[in-house]
Amino acid sequence: MAARKTTHQATAESKRAILEGVLSLAVEAGYEGTTMAAVARASGLPIGSVYWHFQNKEQLFVELLDYCFDVWKEVNPPSGTMRDRLRRSIASSAAASGGSTDPAAAFWSIGLVFAFERRFADNLARQRYLAIRAEMFELIASRLQEEFPALQEDAARDLALDIARMGRALTDGFRVAAAAGDDTDFERAADMAADALEYLINTRIMELADA
């Protein structure tokens, strides 16, 4: 029994090591440029071992998405001021899309390819990306809604959804800019975006209070 537990633990650790090892490769090569042979080389394992953990490239990218989502939740806790959280969610991962300093954040740019390319409609990785995108949006909206205790529940929910949509649109736009190599100061852009959203939120709260 103990041997099974050790084997299971080693398997989980091996899988995580492969994911961490190939993440930079996936960011650099993209979905279509990533091959299982290249994954084996990047992880330092025989290709048979890679296939033992992942049936194919689709499953590998599904697992990479889940791994990156776990990392995202770790670095985006429900703490700090609302402005800090808005700023972080808008630009931190977007800025990383332009380089390799944070592969887990940069990996989300690959998701945009899944979103744009309809030919991936039946791809399991695309389906997982869209599911995570929806879950991430709901998590952000729920956290934002908690910031408006003075509003009626429906009004707080609507405001939270509006802000989450705008934040997501800004983040996606910054990711495209980073991937395109635009000359953008993401720190400054993040501050400006957070200032604008904070102003809109305060204005909307006052409008709702006067209604």
C-alpha positions in Angstrom: 0.0 0.0 0.0 2.8 2.4 0.9 4.6 1.6 -2.3 1.5 2.6 -4.3 1.3 5.9 -2.5 5.0 6.5 -3.2 4.5 5.6 -6.8 1.5 7.9 -7.1 3.3 10.8 -5.5 6.3 10.3 -7.8 4.0 10.2 -10.8 2.3 13.5 -9.8 5.7 15.1 -9.2 7.1 13.8 -12.5 4.1 15.2 -14.4 4.5 18.6 -12.7 8.2 18.6 -13.5 7.4 17.9 -17.2 4.8 20.7 -17.2 7.2 23.2 -15.7 10.0 22.0 -18.0 8.0 22.4 -21.2 6.1 25.6 -20.3 8.7 27.9 -21.9 8.9 25.7 -24.9 5.1 25.9 -25.4 5.1 29.7 -24.9 7.9 30.1 -27.5 6.6 27.5 -30.1 2.9 27.9 -29.6 0.4 25.0 -29.9 1.2 24.0 -33.4 5.0 24.4 -33.0 5.1 22.2 -29.9 5.8 18.5 -30.7 5.9 15.6 -28.3 9.5 14.9 -29.4 10.4 18.5 -28.4 8.6 18.0 -25.1 10.7 15.0 -24.4 13.9 16.9 -25.2 12.9 19.8 -23.0 11.9 17.6 -20.1 15.0 15.4 -20.4 12.8 12.3 -20.5 12.4 9.5 -23.0 9.4 10.2 -25.3 7.8 7.0 -24.0 7.7 8.5 -20.5 6.1 11.7 -21.9 3.4 9.6 -23.6 2.9 7.7 -20.3 1.9 11.0 -18.7 0.1 12.5 -21.6 -1.8 10.7 -24.3 -1.2 13.4 -26.9 -0.5 17.1 -27.4 -4.1 18.1 -26.7 -4.0 16.5 -23.3 -0.6 18.0 -22.6 -2.0 21.5 -23.3 -5.1 20.8 -21.2 -2.8 20.0 -18.3 -0.7 23.1 -19.0 -3.8 25.2 -18.8 -4.8 23.7 -15.5 -1.3 24.2 -14.1 -1.2 27.9 -15.2 -4.7 28.4 -13.8 -3.5 27.1 -10.4 -0.5 29.5 -10.6 -2.8 32.4 -11.5 -5.0 31.7 -8.4 -1.9 31.6 -6.2 -0.6 35.0 -7.5 -4.0 36.7 -7.5 -5.3 36.2 -4.0 -8.5 38.0 -2.9 -6.4 40.5 -0.8 -5.2 44.1 -1.2 -7.2 47.0 -2.3 -9.6 46.8 -5.2 -7.4 49.1 -7.3 -4.4 46.8 -6.6 -6.3 43.8 -7.8 -7.6 45.6 -10.9 -4.1 46.7 -11.8 -2.7 43.2 -11.2 -5.4 41.5 -13.2 -5.2 43.9 -16.1 -1.5 44.1 -16.8 0.7 41.7 -14.9 0.1 38.7 -17.0 -0.2 40.8 -20.2 3.2 42.3 -19.7 4.6 38.8 -19.3 3.2 37.9 -22.7 6.0 39.8 -24.3 8.8 37.8 -22.7 9.8 34.6 -21.0 10.4 35.9 -17.4 7.0 34.4 -16.3 6.1 31.5 -18.6 2.9 30.7 -16.6 1.6 34.2 -17.2 2.8 34.4 -20.8 1.1 31.0 -21.6 -2.3 32.7 -21.6 -1.5 34.4 -24.9 -1.8 31.0 -26.5 -5.4 30.9 -25.2 -6.1 33.9 -27.5 -5.1 31.8 -30.5 -7.6 29.1 -29.4 -10.3 31.8 -29.1 -9.6 33.3 -32.5 -9.1 30.1 -34.5 -12.4 28.4 -35.2 -10.5 25.5 -36.7 -9.7 24.4 -33.2 -13.4 24.1 -32.3 -13.1 20.4 -31.4 -9.7 20.7 -29.8 -9.8 19.7 -26.1 -7.3 22.3 -25.1 -9.4 25.1 -26.7 -12.5 23.8 -24.8 -10.5 23.7 -21.6 -9.2 27.3 -22.2 -12.7 28.6 -22.7 -13.9 26.8 -19.6 -11.1 28.3 -17.5 -11.7 31.7 -19.0 -15.3 31.6 -17.9 -14.3 30.3 -14.4 -11.7 33.0 -14.1 -14.2 35.7 -15.1 -16.8 34.5 -12.6 -14.1 34.4 -9.8 -13.1 38.0 -10.6 -16.7 39.2 -10.8 -17.6 37.5 -7.5 -14.6 39.2 -5.7 -15.6 42.6 -7.2 -19.2 42.2 -6.1 -18.0 41.9 -2.5 -16.6 45.4 -2.8 -20.0 46.9 -3.1 -21.9 46.0 0.1 -23.8 49.2 0.2 -25.5 48.5 -3.2 -28.5 46.3 -3.8 -27.4 42.8 -4.7 -28.6 43.0 -8.3 -26.9 46.4 -8.8 -23.7 45.2 -7.2 -23.7 42.1 -9.4 -24.3 44.1 -12.6 -21.5 46.6 -11.7 -19.1 43.8 -10.9 -19.9 42.1 -14.2 -19.4 45.3 -16.1 -16.0 46.0 -14.5 -14.9 42.4 -15.0 -15.7 42.6 -18.7 -13.8 45.8 -19.1 -10.8 44.4 -17.1 -10.8 41.3 -19.3 -11.0 43.4 -22.5 -8.0 45.5 -21.3 -6.0 42.5 -20.4 -6.7 40.8 -23.7 -5.7 44.0 -25.5 -2.5 44.3 -23.6 -1.6 40.6 -24.3 -2.0 41.3 -28.0 0.1 44.4 -27.8 2.8 42.4 -25.9 2.8 39.5 -28.3 3.0 42.0 -31.2 6.1 43.6 -29.6 4.5 47.0 -29.3 6.6 49.6 -27.4 4.3 49.8 -24.4 5.2 50.7 -20.8 3.0 48.1 -19.1 3.5 49.5 -15.6 2.3 52.9 -16.7 -0.5 51.5 -18.8 -1.6 49.4 -15.8 -1.7 52.4 -13.6 -3.8 54.4 -16.1 -6.2 51.5 -16.7 -6.7 51.0 -12.9 -7.2 54.7 -12.4 -9.8 54.8 -15.2 -11.7 51.8 -13.9 -11.6 53.1 -10.3 -13.1 56.4 -11.5 -15.8 54.6 -13.4 -16.7 52.5 -10.4 -16.9 55.4 -8.1 -19.0 57.4 -10.6 -21.4 54.5 -11.1 -21.8 53.9 -7.4 -22.8 57.5 -6.9 -25.3 57.3 -9.8 -26.8 54.2 -8.2 -27.0 55.8 -4.8 -28.9 58.8 -6.2 -31.3 56.6 -8.2 
